[in-house]
């Protein structure tokens, strides 16, 4: 059976299509399972096509559906307004009949008919509100005004739903229209709120608060938005007129008329003082809302304090409700101040640190000292990190570290001064500031370490950067805050790692140098080069190095020993810049390890037959290491540390035993045992030193 796709659509779209008959026909005419599967696929394809077409049709006419529903809603509103206008026209006609010269009998009959019409219209309205059909209202109650409004959220000011408001002569009803599915017979609305005159006040919300054409009822906090400014003004004016009318009726009513009116007047007189108190608090809440809307936090704080004082001097059932509402407003006000203090860019508030102080003072007035302290420190953290992020890594690493340290510690000093000014009367908050400072120091060290310790810098650069950070850290002492010990403690692990790495590199270099060493004097060829070397040795603190200069340009030391002196003195100077007493023993141990490595290398050289002829020269180099270099290191460490380490004495004995340096001559400026410029002609020197065997560099 071959059924085309188009024919299948026509069959399914036929008016007299019957599924059972169609199924029987397929079963009778199909040849097998394959034809049945083929028809099934075609039906599914047709179903998908129909679904897509239906969605397109819905999307195409979606706007028309929305517009139609809106028109229906508008039409319904207009019908109610038309009914209201008819009622007003009937009232006008009745008033005209009262003023006419016609007999009183027809006039009274017209009045009665008009009252019946009014009662019927009001009763029809009450019957259309769900849950309000059996509620009893005053006999002379009338509908004054009605219309559509938009209910807004009191917190976010976002639209919640459309409502229909009915202004009666004694109350206000707020209802939401029911959908067609929810409607039951004559019920068209669902009651949301009811406001009796005398139990609420209406507040106009200015446009500056961010919401236009809006007003609200207190103490319910409900916000309603009209369609235009004229509509809002009409609502406010009409509500106030009805409110005054109700008040006048209560004041001028005859106490003898009925027992009900007598009870109302008695209750009114008994609660007059309470109403005055409620009105005063309500007015204060209105002023507080205006200040909050205008972001006048200082004025809002004053009203909060004033409301607390007023509530404290009155004992009424409404106090609990007022306090709960006031707590909510205070919490919202604190949240707004928190947003001001924790701006996303981390910059200070407009006006600089004085604005921070202003916000902190407001929070303190609101009895939120802990929150003020927390937000102050969070703001300063954002400000510091924002300024640190503005620094660019360019040029030498020392230059960047200088900028980083100057910026960070300058901000810390500024924060400490501002904190002392803002919380001078709250000494219990200073411990929190110290803890915060410790956390900020750790964050600074983290950024500092990424640039200094993770880039494989030499020890001199590392120690220079650490010294820069420590020098800037001393600026905090001016404000009574000393965090240098925290800086040393946090950096200690990285510094130790850098020292040990530098020591290992120096030991490896010494081994490499001694492997290629020929143990000959160094010929610098130029007197200027020798003088430059002399100045360098003097800068290290090595005395009488000029006694090792022969003939102006020849150094009576080997190249490996000169390189060893430069490396170990550079290592020592770098270590001493750290200026941390916890590193003293580590530095001395590293110096001793380096010396012991050099001693082992020289001992191995003395034991080698290859350098048997250079043994006197090797011993002179060893003597220089003991007498000049080690003595210089002792003087430097004692001057910095304040005492001498026993490890150096042990090192002396090791060198004496290992290298057999027994007679250590006392070096003077012109010692005859060592050739100098003035003793160059000495025969003993000529025999001891062969100029032709000197190593030229």
Steps between C-alpha positions, in 0.01 A plus 500: 500500500654829390363797696651836408587762757253750356221242481564407864460862607173528305370180658578616854354847434170365367192601697360145511834341599458199729805348664353151540397475137835635386687244715290212363562618144875515559503151650312360204698674225857500631729229363715448805691643792717726284197684358363547851833646619508728196152635572592547865804709405286714268246561775780603743649731237160657440457541876835681528415725207163585652661578837755732339227675303293543816796655688569737214135601497507564874819707476359689202179591683651526849486877499138489392418266788663740748330803349164320504533410868595859581204632305271265688640627830464863389146431379409348834639805678315736273177312563540549873584866447196536277285345770649744749426794270142387460468486877637853529261625232209349687623673815516833316147449366375429849662819632337700222163353583548601863555860393195506268153624587339163451301340779691332776345165437662436165827640637509256784420220264794601278728508805390158601551369148848660483595352836386163381715537188803600711446213739464260213820625333699481825359162581583383149858616555529325837352183355764502224786492757593154624457466875322835542143411419370469857700789651282768657575865422329827585155552349596834348829372350560595136764443233703819466770392253640187340774417252797291394838534678833315505629352828878530553741317728596711803860374487601476134232741362424243229149443365313217674150492351208704369238591761158666500440755777154595626468817709182482708369763732634319807781272376730407217494156338793362301428198278665312216300401189440129461585319181227345289579158642479626860171689454195348667158631397505871602831495691760701304747619765702360789540723804865580585475779757245713684573841656249658741521877533666592828730195502741602224669797340582557136852619404602657171825353363708768322633432152858553625482164678506319165126418478262729313128557565500283814359517851473260792297424809654483846562292697447229236789626279300413186600712197258575216582668169250695292505531125581872499576790729146635469353164594723480808407853609132421454530190718688687774263795494187283507633281783583805710153650437325178603731470801412855616133435437510191722682696773245784487212256526655341808556840666157650420285192556220527759581279798131435562425368154588136557695278732732398216607859432543560875742208524692626199542849650603360837761279341625789294542722804672226696744435219569860402834505679595167350406630156716808550790277598436274201483798267826637640680170451344458156621845400849417624495179297396700195792740547729202552383343174561825314855523636566138407366554150720808457799305644530755777645247744591753764146640511356149504718408798369804689140396436576142610638627830204735543247222434675278755473780757131558427417129524693469827281764667168340396355164588242407236408177319639645177853524640584144405398562140689830492815338640491218247458747217776720639735202525433417136570858392817509709618177342427635152678825584804306624497295181501818288790639699681170452463537126646848524799382700570193285498650152594253227803698390640520851541876475408736780161658526439836332675751720786269601556363848261754651210321326612172655507666837150637439359157414674344800357766733149429369539128567630575848192715566285208389681282758674302224858553618611147418359529147660843458839362603466202267387709204771761560774239482341332198487835322865571575592152376325568170664841475849360565464212255357730235804728523739206498335369183568833331878446531671382185784249504766672295872563536714347771335280758637718781321803354167316490543367855575854616174626345309202637631547855455877497140472377402225743651645817384853415143366479550312825615817676205691358259227609648494852464878538143496370407204722639677806296810413176313429513255793679709759209451741487124432830354629362147483517520119879548483567129546294436186712749312820320606360169377394664174849650461652155540276366225588790272870439567461137393327609180783745430763231563317269260525758222857585604611135496359436153731767359810445715526133591341337197721655232836342596664829594848508651537544873610864477182601318285296738659655808474846344128455440446370853693796642281742303184337638637508857601866473151597386348282772677717759271787394218334693682571826404865458134405561578258784483184292806273468447211258861436408513177700199373303677589175813314611303198614300471180807546280727272706427178311559656158815676621646177636430329171672783312807485730536125466463520122768770483731293724459193281570703187813647660631158603443366149684799355796444735524136395488595134765772542741272688466235230642736234742686732876503400611671826688789347506867582263723309644758263247778436740663246387853598561691821148646477347154515704419810391823666136423419539159659663663804205738539257210470682305773500803725126537443462146632702597810819301421803684632854523355408343170758730339771272646387234252555725199838453326648719231183710471281247323580150632287354779683245716183293537337242278198579285278253691585660836421851370169374359429321830556823694260692277230237518510438873513871586209570265314212664578637848395856415175370354426295811578787735246723324217277624563634853312217668645354819340163424734471199829566685584139578388391152728755332802394708435132427477573127830695510669212679361248250634705210844532665513128575426427134787730395728335757421154365573616146834654599593192706433279199721728290787482752479121497519491121843437342402724210534811718796392716707796378218748575459386861660817652276718284192301605592539867534877453146506357382300799673745732319787326164328553570457872676824583321746273169357385387312810612788726294742289195274529543480879515878530193551285285242674601622845418861406152397375411218740674643807693185593748246358398150398700198616455345158767735363754378758427141400545602138847642585608174655366299207696712253818466709466124519392435145733742320793491750504878525687524830675834495248764415689823442357824624429714198610860502483761235855432368590153618832385348384138474257603224614693194368847449577791275776616734662156545485385142880492476537254787697195391302271725187610323655444159591147598157435642294649216566439132343780300497291184283233667226751595152439363381781274136599514 
